[in-house]
Amino acid sequence: MNVIERDVIIAGAGPAGAVCASYLAKAGMDVLLIDKNFFPRDKVCGDMVSERFVSHMDELECVEELDRISTCIRRIRLIGDGGKEAVVPFECYTTERKELDKLLIDTAGKWGAEILQGCRVEDVIKENEYVKGVKIAFCGREMKIRSKAVIGADGAYSRIARSTGVMKSDAFAVSSGLRAYFKNIKLDRNLGTEQYNTYGIVSYEDVIKPCCFKIVPVGRRGAADGICNVSVVTEGMDMCSEADMIHIFALWMKKNPSVAEMFEGAVQISPWKSGKLPYISQGIKQWGNGYMLVGDAASAMMPLYDDGLSAAADSARAAAYAIIRAAGLGDFSEFVLKEGYELTEKAPGISGRPLRNDELKAHLR
């Protein structure tokens, strides 16, 4: 079995992993970023890139590239139960998740991170109660990669979280999501149909169960060509099948004829795809001797406060700085990693703030 050595291994090259790799590589650390998939790859997401996440991209010097592949939403049309509506100011970029992921992984490579795609993490290497690397399967071969620290950024079903024994699964601390892309959706010209001046729809309704519906134009031509991310989020994990959620979406359209009219002549250009979003209330332990967890692997999102991407990037930055600090001290113990993470969380410098569902809902009261 071949053995490779690196300063830091990051399992998972989605936003949390790629952002963490960029911060670490920018600081001069030898980083290996690995993922079982090949990029670009699709991932269920609302595709809304908030100001707080953009602040990380600004720090990593890739905002101009984001601007070129995105639409900029300037306002949200809110729809609530009983026909209540409001149009409120709100700014964010929107771009397809596969395009965002490619940009972030390219940025990590630009800063010097080594990227290994199509590589599956099988287990962690443990020595004297410390994680000292990972065991991987790559191109039909098994290998060991040793490191000073391992970061699990491999999503809600994290192999690193499972291998270290900290995985949790609380059905009531998870949301189920469903998403598809459509084109030729009829956007309201009065609310904007230009790349840097358009709008999205967010609706909160009790349809069988509490749900959030979103329709947002995405990508450079999203507003002009009516290319939209259409998504449904419901409370709880596995409490609705994919067919159930499609049915919920159809019921919501029936309750909102003005929205249904937008879909006349529209064409679905991707299949419905489901996913889950774990919340911080699961209480997953985010650090241990020689390892840390970030993003969905750490259940970093807080409902009604965070958007998932910003929470992932915040946790990635905090973990990166904790690792850099630990390297300086020559100590990757749980105590030092936890202390470094918490010091970074409290430090100033992250501008902007995430989409807050409770604030948007207030406009409908």
Backbone hydrogen bonds in HBPLUS format (Angstrom, degrees):
<---DONOR---> <-ACCEPTOR-->    atom                        ^
c    i                          cat <-CA-CA->   ^        H-A-AA   ^      H-
h    n   atom  resd res      DA  || num        DHA   H-A  angle D-A-AA Bond
n    s   type  num  typ     dist DA aas  dist angle  dist       angle   num
A0144-LYS N   A0002-ASN O   2.91 MM 142  6.22 172.2  1.92 167.7 169.8     1
A0004-ILE N   A0144-LYS O   2.89 MM 140  6.40 151.3  1.97 147.5 156.8     2
A0146-ARG N   A0004-ILE O   2.64 MM 142  6.01 154.0  1.70 170.7 163.2     3
A0006-ARG N   A0146-ARG O   2.85 MM 140  6.28 146.7  1.96 148.1 158.2     4
A0007-ASP N   A0030-ASP O   3.13 MM  23  5.08 130.2  2.39 130.7 144.4     5
A0148-LYS N   A0007-ASP O   2.94 MM 141  5.23 140.9  2.10 122.6 134.1     6
A0149-ALA N   A0007-ASP O   3.27 MM 142  6.73 141.8  2.42 150.0 160.2     7
A0008-VAL N   A0030-ASP O   3.12 MM  22  6.45 159.5  2.16 158.9 160.4     8
A0032-LEU N   A0008-VAL O   2.97 MM  24  6.36 158.9  2.02 159.9 166.9     9
A0009-ILE N   A0149-ALA O   3.08 MM 140  6.53 158.1  2.13 152.5 158.8    10
A0151-ILE N   A0009-ILE O   2.80 MM 142  6.21 158.9  1.84 161.0 167.5    11
A0010-ILE N   A0032-LEU O   2.85 MM  22  6.20 164.5  1.88 164.0 165.2    12
A0034-ILE N   A0010-ILE O   2.95 MM  24  6.24 172.8  1.95 177.0 177.6    13
A0011-ALA N   A0151-ILE O   2.89 MM 140  6.23 161.2  1.93 168.3 174.6    14
A0153-ALA N   A0011-ALA O   2.72 MM 142  5.47 151.6  1.80 152.7 160.2    15
A0012-GLY N   A0034-ILE O   2.72 MM  22  5.80 165.3  1.74 165.3 170.0    16
A0018-ALA N   A0014-GLY O   2.82 MM   4  5.86 173.6  1.83 172.0 174.2    17
A0019-VAL N   A0015-PRO O   2.93 MM   4  5.82 162.5  1.96 145.9 151.2    18
A0020-CYS N   A0016-ALA O   3.03 MM   4  6.06 160.4  2.07 143.7 149.8    19
A0021-ALA N   A0017-GLY O   2.89 MM   4  6.05 157.8  1.94 146.2 152.7    20
A0022-SER N   A0018-ALA O   2.96 MM   4  6.16 151.5  2.04 143.4 150.9    21
A0023-TYR N   A0019-VAL O   3.03 MM   4  6.34 164.6  2.05 155.0 157.8    22
A0024-LEU N   A0020-CYS O   3.01 MM   4  6.22 163.2  2.04 152.4 157.2    23
A0025-ALA N   A0021-ALA O   2.80 MM   4  5.89 168.5  1.81 152.0 156.0    24
A0026-LYS N   A0022-SER O   2.81 MM   4  5.80 156.6  1.87 147.3 154.5    25
A0027-ALA N   A0023-TYR O   3.23 MM   4  6.36 134.9  2.44 132.3 142.6    26
A0027-ALA N   A0024-LEU O   3.05 MM   3  5.16 130.1  2.31  96.4 109.9    27
A0029-MET N   A0024-LEU O   3.11 MM   5  5.56 165.7  2.13 144.5 140.8    28
A0028-GLY N   A0025-ALA O   2.89 MM   3  4.99 158.7  1.93 106.3 112.5    29
A0114-GLU N   A0031-VAL O   2.94 MM  83  6.15 168.2  1.95 163.0 159.3    30
A0033-LEU N   A0114-GLU O   2.75 MM  81  6.03 173.2  1.75 170.9 171.8    31
A0116-LEU N   A0033-LEU O   2.82 MM  83  6.18 161.0  1.86 156.7 161.5    32
A0035-ASP N   A0116-LEU O   3.05 MM  81  6.55 147.2  2.16 159.9 161.9    33
A0118-GLY N   A0035-ASP O   2.89 MM  83  6.05 109.0  2.41 139.4 157.2    34
A0119-CYS N   A0035-ASP O   2.88 MM  84  5.50 167.4  1.89 134.6 132.2    35
A0118-GLY N   A0037-ASN O   3.13 MM  81  4.94 150.9  2.21 121.1 120.4    36
A0095-THR N   A0047-ASP O   3.26 MM  48  5.56 142.4  2.41 143.1 151.3    37
A0049-VAL N   A0093-TYR O   2.70 MM  44  4.95 170.2  1.71 150.7 152.7    38
A0093-TYR N   A0049-VAL O   3.06 MM  44  4.95 157.0  2.11 150.2 143.9    39
A0054-VAL N   A0050-SER O   2.96 MM   4  6.28 159.8  2.00 152.9 159.5    40
A0055-SER N   A0051-GLU O   2.98 MM   4  6.24 139.7  2.15 143.4 153.3    41
A0056-HIS N   A0053-PHE O   3.00 MM   3  5.37 132.3  2.23 106.2 118.2    42
A0057-MET N   A0053-PHE O   3.25 MM   4  6.69 154.1  2.32 145.8 153.0    43
A0058-ASP N   A0054-VAL O   2.79 MM   4  6.08 145.7  1.91 150.5 160.8    44
A0059-GLU N   A0055-SER O   3.09 MM   4  6.31 155.3  2.16 138.0 143.9    45
A0060-LEU N   A0056-HIS O   2.93 MM   4  6.22 138.4  2.11 141.7 153.9    46
A0062-CYS N   A0057-MET O   2.93 MM   5  5.39 167.8  1.94 148.7 152.4    47
A0061-GLU N   A0058-ASP O   3.06 MM   3  4.91 159.9  2.10 101.1 106.5    48
A0066-LEU N   A0062-CYS O   3.23 MM   4  6.55 153.9  2.30 142.6 149.8    49
A0067-ASP N   A0063-VAL O   2.87 MM   4  6.16 158.6  1.92 156.2 161.7    50
A0068-ARG N   A0064-GLU O   3.20 MM   4  6.47 146.7  2.32 141.9 149.5    51
A0069-ILE N   A0066-LEU O   3.15 MM   3  5.49 139.9  2.32 106.0 116.5    52
A0071-THR N   A0094-THR O   3.04 MM  23  5.27 160.5  2.07 146.5 151.3    53
A0094-THR N   A0071-THR O   2.83 MM  23  5.27 142.2  1.97 151.7 156.6    54
A0072-CYS N   A0195-GLN O   2.70 MM 123  6.06 166.9  1.72 170.9 172.3    55
A0073-ILE N   A0092-CYS O   2.87 MM  19  5.42 152.3  1.95 172.1 173.1    56
A0092-CYS N   A0073-ILE O   3.23 MM  19  5.42 145.9  2.35 135.9 141.0    57
A0074-ARG N   A0198-THR O   2.85 MM 124  5.85 173.7  1.85 156.5 154.3    58
A0090-PHE N   A0074-ARG O   3.07 MM  16  5.31 174.2  2.08 115.4 117.2    59
A0200-GLY N   A0075-ARG O   3.22 MM 125  6.78 147.5  2.33 147.4 156.4    60
A0076-ILE N   A0088-VAL O   2.84 MM  12  5.42 160.7  1.88 159.5 165.8    61
A0088-VAL N   A0076-ILE O   2.94 MM  12  5.42 159.5  1.98 153.5 156.2    62
A0077-ARG N   A0200-GLY O   2.84 MM 123  6.18 169.3  1.85 165.8 168.1    63
A0202-VAL N   A0077-ARG O   3.08 MM 125  6.32 160.1  2.12 145.4 150.0    64
A0078-LEU N   A0086-ALA O   2.68 MM   8  5.17 165.5  1.70 176.5 171.7    65
A0086-ALA N   A0078-LEU O   3.10 MM   8  5.17 146.8  2.22 136.2 141.1    66
A0079-ILE N   A0202-VAL O   2.98 MM 123  6.37 149.7  2.07 145.8 152.0    67
A0204-TYR N   A0079-ILE O   3.06 MM 125  6.59 143.2  2.20 159.4 170.2    68
A0080-GLY N   A0084-LYS O   2.86 MM   4  5.20 165.8  1.88 158.9 159.2    69
A0219-GLY N   A0094-THR O   3.22 MM 125  6.31 160.6  2.26 119.3 124.2    70
A0099-GLU N   A0096-GLU O   2.95 MM   3  5.37 128.6  2.23 108.6 121.9    71
A0100-LEU N   A0096-GLU O   3.02 MM   4  6.38 157.6  2.07 153.5 160.7    72
A0101-ASP N   A0097-ARG O   2.80 MM   4  5.97 168.5  1.81 158.7 161.2    73
A0102-LYS N   A0098-LYS O   3.18 MM   4  6.22 154.5  2.25 132.7 139.3    74
A0103-LEU N   A0099-GLU O   3.05 MM   4  6.28 159.6  2.09 146.6 151.9    75
A0104-LEU N   A0100-LEU O   2.95 MM   4  6.23 159.8  1.99 154.1 159.5    76
A0105-ILE N   A0101-ASP O   2.93 MM   4  6.11 159.4  1.97 152.6 157.9    77
A0106-ASP N   A0102-LYS O   2.92 MM   4  6.02 155.3  1.98 147.7 154.8    78
A0107-THR N   A0103-LEU O   2.93 MM   4  6.12 146.3  2.05 141.5 151.0    79
A0108-ALA N   A0104-LEU O   3.02 MM   4  6.31 153.0  2.10 143.3 149.7    80
A0109-GLY N   A0105-ILE O   3.10 MM   4  6.36 154.2  2.16 141.6 148.2    81
A0110-LYS N   A0106-ASP O   2.87 MM   4  6.15 146.9  1.98 142.7 152.5    82
A0111-TRP N   A0107-THR O   3.06 MM   4  6.39 147.8  2.17 147.9 155.2    83
A0113-ALA N   A0108-ALA O   3.00 MM   5  5.50 157.9  2.05 152.8 145.7    84
A0112-GLY N   A0109-GLY O   3.03 MM   3  5.07 148.4  2.13  99.2 109.1    85
A0120-ARG N   A0137-ALA O   3.07 MM  17  5.23 164.6  2.09 154.9 152.7    86
A0137-ALA N   A0120-ARG O   2.83 MM  17  5.23 150.4  1.92 148.1 158.1    87
A0122-GLU N   A0135-LYS O   2.75 MM  13  5.51 166.5  1.76 153.5 157.2    88
A0123-ASP N   A0135-LYS O   3.39 MM  12  5.18 155.1  2.46 134.7 135.4    89
A0135-LYS N   A0123-ASP O   2.78 MM  12  5.18 168.3  1.79 144.3 145.3    90
A0125-ILE N   A0133-GLY O   2.81 MM   8  4.99 168.0  1.83 122.9 123.3    91
A0132-LYS N   A0125-ILE O   2.72 MM   7  5.32 166.3  1.74 150.4 155.4    92
A0127-GLU N   A0130-TYR O   2.83 MM   3  5.28 159.7  1.87 153.8 160.0    93
A0130-TYR N   A0127-GLU O   2.92 MM   3  5.28 153.5  1.99 114.3 123.0    94
A0131-VAL N   A0289-ASN O   2.94 MM 158  6.28 166.3  1.96 147.4 149.7    95
A0147-SER N   A0132-LYS O   2.87 MM  15  5.46 155.4  1.93 125.5 127.6    96
A0134-VAL N   A0145-ILE O   2.89 MM  11  5.41 148.7  1.98 148.5 154.9    97
A0145-ILE N   A0134-VAL O   2.87 MM  11  5.41 167.8  1.89 164.6 168.3    98
A0136-ILE N   A0143-MET O   2.88 MM   7  5.38 165.6  1.90 155.6 160.6    99
A0143-MET N   A0136-ILE O   3.01 MM   7  5.38 159.9  2.05 145.1 149.6   100
A0138-PHE N   A0141-ARG O   2.81 MM   3  5.27 163.5  1.83 155.7 160.0   101
A0141-ARG N   A0138-PHE O   2.94 MM   3  5.27 158.9  1.99 112.3 119.2   102
A0150-VAL N   A0290-GLY O   2.95 MM 140  6.35 150.5  2.04 145.6 154.1   103
A0292-MET N   A0150-VAL O   2.99 MM 142  6.54 141.8  2.13 151.4 161.8   104
A0152-GLY N   A0292-MET O   2.77 MM 140  6.20 163.7  1.79 159.2 161.2   105
A0294-VAL N   A0152-GLY O   2.97 MM 142  6.26 159.7  2.01 161.9 159.4   106
A0158-SER N   A0155-GLY O   3.05 MM   3  5.18 132.8  2.28 128.4 123.7   107
A0162-ARG N   A0158-SER O   3.14 MM   4  6.33 153.3  2.22 136.8 144.0   108
A0163-SER N   A0159-ARG O   2.82 MM   4  5.93 160.8  1.85 147.9 153.6   109
A0164-THR N   A0160-ILE O   3.02 MM   4  6.11 142.5  2.17 143.9 152.4   110
A0166-VAL N   A0161-ALA O   2.96 MM   5  5.30 144.1  2.10 159.6 161.5   111
A0165-GLY N   A0162-ARG O   3.12 MM   3  5.07 152.8  2.20  99.1 107.5   112
A0173-ALA N   A0170-ASP O   2.89 MM   3  5.31 166.8  1.91 120.7 124.2   113
A0237-MET N   A0171-ALA O   3.06 MM  66  4.93 138.5  2.23 136.4 145.5   114
A0279-TYR N   A0173-ALA O   2.76 MM 106  5.31 153.3  1.83 171.4 163.5   115
A0236-GLY N   A0174-VAL O   2.81 MM  62  5.13 118.4  2.20 149.1 156.7   116
A0175-SER N   A0277-LEU O   3.02 MM 102  5.16 158.1  2.07 133.7 139.3   117
A0277-LEU N   A0175-SER O   2.92 MM 102  5.16 154.4  1.98 146.5 152.8   118
A0176-SER N   A0234-THR O   2.99 MM  58  5.35 151.2  2.07 145.6 153.4   119
A0234-THR N   A0176-SER O   2.85 MM  58  5.35 163.1  1.88 157.9 163.6   120
A0177-GLY N   A0275-GLY O   2.87 MM  98  5.22 170.5  1.88 149.5 148.6   121
A0275-GLY N   A0177-GLY O   2.99 MM  98  5.22 145.4  2.12 138.3 140.6   122
A0178-LEU N   A0232-VAL O   2.86 MM  54  5.20 145.5  1.98 152.7 160.3   123
A0232-VAL N   A0178-LEU O   2.86 MM  54  5.20 151.9  1.94 147.8 155.4   124
A0179-ARG N   A0273-LYS O   2.90 MM  94  5.36 150.5  1.99 142.7 152.2   125
A0273-LYS N   A0179-ARG O   2.88 MM  94  5.36 146.4  1.99 139.8 150.3   126
A0180-ALA N   A0230-VAL O   2.99 MM  50  5.47 153.3  2.07 150.1 158.7   127
A0230-VAL N   A0180-ALA O   2.91 MM  50  5.47 170.2  1.92 175.4 176.8   128
A0269-ILE N   A0181-TYR O   2.80 MM  88  5.57 154.6  1.86 139.9 148.4   129
A0182-PHE N   A0228-CYS O   3.05 MM  46  5.40 157.1  2.10 148.7 156.0   130
A0228-CYS N   A0182-PHE O   2.81 MM  46  5.40 153.0  1.88 149.8 159.0   131
A0183-LYS N   A0267-VAL O   2.86 MM  84  5.38 154.5  1.92 148.7 156.7   132
A0267-VAL N   A0183-LYS O   2.94 MM  84  5.38 160.0  1.98 148.5 155.0   133
A0184-ASN N   A0225-ASP O   3.12 MM  41  5.81 158.5  2.17 151.7 150.7   134
A0185-ILE N   A0226-GLY O   3.12 MM  41  4.51 171.8  2.13 121.2 120.4   135
A0186-LYS N   A0262-MET O   2.91 MM  76  4.59 168.5  1.92 135.9 137.4   136
A0191-LEU N   A0188-ASP O   2.98 MM   3  5.46 148.2  2.08 111.2 120.4   137
A0192-GLY N   A0189-ARG O   3.19 MM   3  4.93 152.3  2.27  94.3 102.7   138
A0194-GLU N   A0197-ASN O   3.26 MM   3  4.95 167.2  2.28 129.7 125.8   139
A0197-ASN N   A0194-GLU O   3.14 MM   3  4.95 164.7  2.16 103.6 107.8   140
A0201-ILE N   A0215-ILE O   2.83 MM  14  5.00 164.0  1.85 145.6 151.2   141
A0215-ILE N   A0201-ILE O   2.93 MM  14  5.00 152.7  2.00 140.4 145.1   142
A0203-SER N   A0213-PHE O   2.86 MM  10  5.01 156.7  1.91 146.3 150.4   143
A0213-PHE N   A0203-SER O   2.82 MM  10  5.01 161.9  1.85 146.7 153.0   144
A0205-GLU N   A0211-CYS O   3.18 MM   6  5.55 152.2  2.26 140.0 148.2   145
A0211-CYS N   A0205-GLU O   2.89 MM   6  5.55 149.7  1.98 151.0 160.5   146
A0207-VAL N   A0209-LYS O   3.08 MM   2  5.08 124.0  2.41 141.4 128.5   147
A0212-CYS N   A0233-VAL O   2.91 MM  21  5.16 151.5  1.99 147.3 155.5   148
A0233-VAL N   A0212-CYS O   2.87 MM  21  5.16 149.7  1.96 148.8 157.6   149
A0214-LYS N   A0231-SER O   2.99 MM  17  5.24 158.5  2.03 144.1 146.5   150
A0231-SER N   A0214-LYS O   2.93 MM  17  5.24 163.3  1.96 148.7 153.6   151
A0216-VAL N   A0229-ASN O   3.03 MM  13  5.32 158.9  2.08 145.0 151.1   152
A0229-ASN N   A0216-VAL O   2.78 MM  13  5.32 159.6  1.83 157.9 154.7   153
A0218-VAL N   A0227-ILE O   2.95 MM   9  6.18 155.9  2.01 156.5 159.1   154
A0222-GLY N   A0219-GLY O   3.03 MM   3  4.98 165.0  2.06 109.2 113.0   155
A0225-ASP N   A0221-ARG O   2.91 MM   4  5.80 161.4  1.95 155.7 160.1   156
A0226-GLY N   A0222-GLY O   2.90 MM   4  5.44 110.2  2.40 135.9 148.1   157
A0227-ILE N   A0222-GLY O   2.93 MM   5  4.43 138.6  2.10 125.8 134.0   158
A0245-MET N   A0241-SER O   2.96 MM   4  6.31 155.4  2.02 153.2 159.4   159
A0246-ILE N   A0242-GLU O   3.00 MM   4  6.30 151.4  2.08 148.7 156.4   160
A0247-HIS N   A0243-ALA O   3.00 MM   4  6.22 151.5  2.08 143.3 151.4   161
A0248-ILE N   A0244-ASP O   2.86 MM   4  6.21 148.5  1.96 145.1 154.5   162
A0249-PHE N   A0245-MET O   2.95 MM   4  6.21 154.5  2.02 143.4 149.7   163
A0250-ALA N   A0246-ILE O   3.01 MM   4  6.33 153.8  2.08 144.5 151.3   164
A0251-LEU N   A0247-HIS O   2.95 MM   4  6.26 152.7  2.03 149.2 156.6   165
A0252-TRP N   A0248-ILE O   2.94 MM   4  6.22 154.5  2.01 149.4 156.3   166
A0253-MET N   A0249-PHE O   2.98 MM   4  6.29 155.4  2.05 149.3 155.7   167
A0254-LYS N   A0250-ALA O   3.02 MM   4  6.27 151.1  2.11 142.6 150.5   168
A0255-LYS N   A0251-LEU O   3.03 MM   4  6.33 144.8  2.16 143.4 152.6   169
A0256-ASN N   A0252-TRP O   3.11 MM   4  6.32 124.0  2.44 137.2 151.6   170
A0256-ASN N   A0253-MET O   3.09 MM   3  5.04 139.7  2.26  95.6 107.4   171
A0259-VAL N   A0256-ASN O   2.96 MM   3  5.49 135.4  2.17 112.8 124.4   172
A0260-ALA N   A0256-ASN O   3.08 MM   4  6.46 158.3  2.13 148.8 155.7   173
A0261-GLU N   A0257-PRO O   2.93 MM   4  6.15 150.5  2.02 149.3 155.5   174
A0262-MET N   A0259-VAL O   2.94 MM   3  5.27 135.1  2.15 105.3 117.8   175
A0263-PHE N   A0260-ALA O   3.01 MM   3  5.45 147.8  2.12 109.8 118.9   176
A0264-GLU N   A0261-GLU O   3.21 MM   3  5.38 166.4  2.23 107.5 111.6   177
A0266-ALA N   A0263-PHE O   2.97 MM   3  4.88 162.9  2.00 115.6 118.9   178
A0282-GLN N   A0279-TYR O   3.18 MM   3  6.11 169.2  2.19 122.9 124.9   179
A0280-ILE N   A0301-MET O   2.57 MM  21  5.30 149.3  1.66 163.3 160.2   180
A0283-GLY N   A0280-ILE O   2.93 MM   3  5.80 163.7  1.96 124.3 129.1   181
A0293-LEU N   A0286-GLN O   2.82 MM   7  4.85 148.1  1.92 138.6 137.3   182
A0288-GLY N   A0291-TYR O   3.04 MM   3  5.34 151.0  2.12 150.3 144.6   183
A0291-TYR N   A0288-GLY O   3.24 MM   3  5.34 174.9  2.24 118.2 119.7   184
A0290-GLY N   A0332-PHE O   2.89 MM  42  5.24 142.3  2.03 176.7 169.3   185
A0298-ALA N   A0295-GLY O   2.98 MM   3  5.48 143.0  2.12 110.4 120.4   186
A0300-ALA N   A0295-GLY O   3.19 MM   5  5.34 154.4  2.25 130.4 137.3   187
A0299-SER N   A0296-ASP O   3.03 MM   3  4.56 156.7  2.08  94.7 102.0   188
A0305-TYR N   A0302-MET O   3.16 MM   3  5.60 153.5  2.23 132.3 134.6   189
A0306-ASP N   A0302-MET O   2.90 MM   4  5.27 166.2  1.92 155.7 160.1   190
A0311-ALA N   A0307-ASP O   3.09 MM   4  6.28 166.3  2.11 160.9 165.2   191
A0312-ALA N   A0308-GLY O   2.95 MM   4  6.11 153.3  2.02 145.4 153.1   192
A0313-ALA N   A0309-LEU O   2.92 MM   4  6.19 161.7  1.96 151.9 156.3   193
A0314-ASP N   A0310-SER O   2.84 MM   4  6.00 161.1  1.88 152.9 158.2   194
A0315-SER N   A0311-ALA O   3.05 MM   4  6.16 164.9  2.07 146.1 150.1   195
A0316-ALA N   A0312-ALA O   2.92 MM   4  6.07 148.3  2.02 142.6 152.4   196
A0317-ARG N   A0313-ALA O   2.91 MM   4  6.10 159.9  1.95 150.0 154.2   197
A0318-ALA N   A0314-ASP O   3.02 MM   4  6.22 166.0  2.04 150.9 154.9   198
A0319-ALA N   A0315-SER O   2.94 MM   4  6.05 157.6  1.99 144.0 150.3   199
A0320-ALA N   A0316-ALA O   2.91 MM   4  6.08 158.7  1.95 146.4 152.7   200
A0321-TYR N   A0317-ARG O   3.01 MM   4  6.23 166.7  2.02 154.0 156.8   201
A0322-ALA N   A0318-ALA O   2.95 MM   4  6.11 146.6  2.06 140.7 150.6   202
A0323-ILE N   A0319-ALA O   2.89 MM   4  6.13 153.4  1.96 150.6 157.1   203
A0324-ILE N   A0320-ALA O   2.92 MM   4  6.21 159.1  1.96 150.4 156.3   204
A0325-ARG N   A0321-TYR O   2.94 MM   4  6.06 159.0  1.98 142.8 148.6   205
A0326-ALA N   A0322-ALA O   2.90 MM   4  6.07 156.8  1.95 142.8 149.8   206
A0327-ALA N   A0323-ILE O   2.84 MM   4  6.09 153.2  1.92 149.7 156.8   207
A0328-GLY N   A0324-ILE O   3.11 MM   4  6.40 151.3  2.19 143.2 150.3   208
A0329-LEU N   A0325-ARG O   3.05 MM   4  6.40 142.8  2.20 144.1 154.6   209
A0329-LEU N   A0326-ALA O   3.13 MM   3  5.02 121.5  2.49  91.2 106.0   210
A0330-GLY N   A0326-ALA O   2.75 MM   4  5.83 120.7  2.10 139.2 156.3   211
A0331-ASP N   A0326-ALA O   3.06 MM   5  5.24 153.8  2.13 144.8 147.4   212
A0337-LEU N   A0333-SER O   3.03 MM   4  6.25 167.5  2.04 160.9 164.5   213
A0338-LYS N   A0334-GLU O   2.90 MM   4  5.96 165.9  1.92 154.9 159.1   214
A0339-GLU N   A0335-PHE O   2.94 MM   4  6.06 162.5  1.97 147.9 153.2   215
A0340-GLY N   A0336-VAL O   2.95 MM   4  6.07 159.9  1.99 145.6 151.2   216
A0341-TYR N   A0337-LEU O   2.95 MM   4  6.11 156.8  2.00 148.0 154.3   217
A0342-GLU N   A0338-LYS O   3.01 MM   4  6.21 168.3  2.03 154.4 157.1   218
A0343-LEU N   A0339-GLU O   2.99 MM   4  6.14 151.4  2.07 146.1 154.0   219
A0344-THR N   A0340-GLY O   3.13 MM   4  6.27 154.6  2.19 142.8 148.9   220
A0345-GLU N   A0341-TYR O   2.97 MM   4  6.25 155.8  2.03 150.6 157.7   221
A0346-LYS N   A0342-GLU O   3.31 MM   4  6.45 146.6  2.43 139.6 146.2   222
A0347-ALA N   A0344-THR O   3.07 MM   3  5.05 145.2  2.20  99.7 110.2   223
A0359-GLU N   A0356-ARG O   3.14 MM   3  5.43 125.9  2.45 102.8 115.7   224
A0360-LEU N   A0356-ARG O   3.17 MM   4  6.57 160.7  2.21 153.8 159.0   225
A0361-LYS N   A0357-ASN O   2.94 MM   4  6.12 161.5  1.98 150.5 155.7   226
A0362-ALA N   A0358-ASP O   3.20 MM   4  6.31 138.8  2.37 133.8 143.4   227
A0362-ALA N   A0359-GLU O   3.19 MM   3  5.17 127.0  2.49  93.3 106.8   228
A0363-HIS N   A0360-LEU O   3.14 MM   3  5.69 148.1  2.25 111.7 119.5   229
A0364-LEU N   A0361-LYS O   2.94 MM   3  5.48 159.9  1.98 116.5 123.2   230
A0365-ARG N   A0362-ALA O   3.34 MM   3  5.45 167.4  2.36 105.6 109.2   231
